[in-house]
């Protein structure tokens, strides 16, 4: 039981760090009107969190089958995914928003939409290349029911945390301020960069053993 709880904690930290809902919340505030009510924020957070949860579960459960179908070596994904996460980590450490996951054109188009909770807030801002790579990597590494329980539990916890943060984003931004959010973003960037290096090293070692 203790081992499962430890795995859930580790998976939750990994997924939550790459999701970075605080950074996504800042993007959300730039996409909504100034007169947006608390009820509207609640609706956006609710729809977004449900979509994020479903997308993450699908990616996790289907990751292994996708790679088996195309005959791709899992270690190749770990190397490439590590590079993506490393770019995200550099971007976050420099104090930028989640620019890796969406383009300026998508943000302009989103401002013209009535509902931003699914596109672009859920996909591709939160569930972007980095998170997709991480979930598929977790899927490939899952070998027993304990792993599935751990990751699904982590996904659920992160989705609930995402809902709470997005719902309370105006209050959080007011309390932390712009500088506080940037400091948090930089700290998350250090963790993402560390996870990226670990993923890349695991992939490189695996490829080395495969070719030798």
C-alpha positions, -999 to 999 in steps of 0.1 A, spaced: 0 0 0 28 24 9 45 17 -24 14 24 -44 9 57 -25 45 66 -33 40 58 -69 8 79 -70 27 108 -55 55 106 -80 32 103 -110 11 132 -97 41 154 -94 53 145 -129 20 150 -146 10 182 -126 44 198 -133 41 193 -170 4 203 -170 14 235 -152 -23 247 -147 -11 280 -132 6 289 -165 -25 277 -184 -46 298 -161 -26 329 -170 -33 322 -207 -70 317 -198 -72 351 -183 -59 366 -216 -86 349 -235 -116 359 -215 -134 393 -212 -127 416 -183 -163 413 -171 -163 375 -169 -182 363 -139 -173 337 -113 -200 314 -127 -185 317 -161 -150 309 -147 -165 279 -130 -181 267 -163 -148 271 -181 -129 253 -154 -154 224 -152 -156 218 -190 -118 221 -193 -110 197 -165 -134 171 -178 -118 174 -213 -83 172 -199 -91 142 -178 -106 123 -207 -78 132 -231 -51 121 -206 -69 88 -199 -72 81 -236 -35 89 -242 -24 68 -213 -45 37 -221 -38 38 -259 -1 48 -258 13 13 -259 -11 1 -286 -2 31 -308 35 24 -306 31 -14 -311 9 -7 -342 36 15 -358 65 -6 -346 82 23 -329 109 17 -302 97 31 -269 133 44 -262 131 65 -293 100 82 -278 118 87 -246 147 105 -263 124 127 -285 100 133 -257 128 143 -234 139 169 -260 104 183 -261 102 185 -223 137 201 -222 125 228 -245 95 233 -223 117 235 -192 140 261 -208 109 281 -218 95 280 -183 128 288 -165 131 319 -187 98 331 -174 77 327 -205 41 314 -207 32 281 -224 44 291 -258 55 256 -268 20 243 -269 2 270 -289 9 296 -315 -1 333 -314 -26 327 -343 -44 301 -322 -46 326 -293 -61 353 -315 -86 328 -329 -95 317 -294 -104 352 -284 -131 352 -310 -147 320 -296 -174 319 -271 -161 288 -254 -123 284 -249 -125 256 -224 -118 228 -250 -98 245 -277 -73 259 -272 -72 257 -234 -75 219 -230 -59 211 -263 -32 220 -271 -23 244 -242 -27 219 -213 -26 186 -231 2 194 -255 32 175 -269 50 174 -236 21 160 -216 12 136 -244 47 123 -245 48 118 -207 16 99 -206 26 76 -235 59 70 -218 41 61 -186 18 38 -206 48 20 -221 63 15 -187 32 2 -171 35 -36 -163 9 -44 -138 -24 -32 -123 -5 -12 -97 10 10 -124 -24 16 -139 -40 24 -106 -12 48 -98 -13 67 -131 -51 69 -133 -52 81 -97 -26 107 -105 -46 119 -136 -77 122 -115 -59 142 -88 -43 165 -114 -76 171 -131 -92 181 -98 -63 204 -90 -66 219 -125 -103 226 -119 -96 243 -86 -68 264 -99 -86 276 -131 -118 283 -111 -98 304 -86 -74 319 -111 -85 356 -107 -80 353 -69 -47 334 -73 -33 360 -97 -44 388 -74 -27 372 -44 6 360 -61 9 388 -86 26 386 -119 61 382 -103 49 354 -80 34 335 -110 67 338 -129 87 326 -99 64 295 -96 67 290 -134 105 290 -131 105 265 -103 82 242 -123 107 246 -153 135 232 -132 115 201 -124 104 197 -160 140 200 -172 151 174 -147 124 150 -158 134 156 -194 171 147 -187 160 115 -169 137 105 -198 164 112 -224 191 93 -205 167 63 -201 160 64 -238 196 67 -248 207 38 -225 178 17 -239 188 24 -275 224 17 -268 215 -17 -254 191 -23 -283 218 -17 -310 245 -35 -291 
